[in-house]
Amino acid sequence: MSHVKRVIFFVIALLIVFATVIFVLENKQAVSLVFLGWSSPELPVAVSLILVLLIGMAIGPLLAFIFAQKKKGPRIS
C-alpha cells in the first residue's frame, strides 16, 4: 500500500510541476504592478503571481503561529 501512495504522490507532484511550467510559458507578458504608490519593475505575469504565491505561503503559517501563541495566553511557571 505504501508503494501505491508513493506513486500517486509522484504523479500528483509531476502534474503540479507540469501545470506550473505551462503557466509560466503561457504568461510571458511584462507587467508593472502598483501598490500604494510603489511601482514594481516590469516582470512577466507568471513571475509576479508566483512571487505573490510564495509570499502568501510564508505569511499564512506565520500568522497561524502568532494567533496560536496569543490563544494560549501567557505562561506562568
Secondary structure, DSSP 8 states (H G I E B T S, - for coil): -HHHHHHHHHHHHHHHHHHHHHHHHH---EE--EETTEE---EEHHHHHHHHHHHHHHHHHHHHHHHHHHHH-----
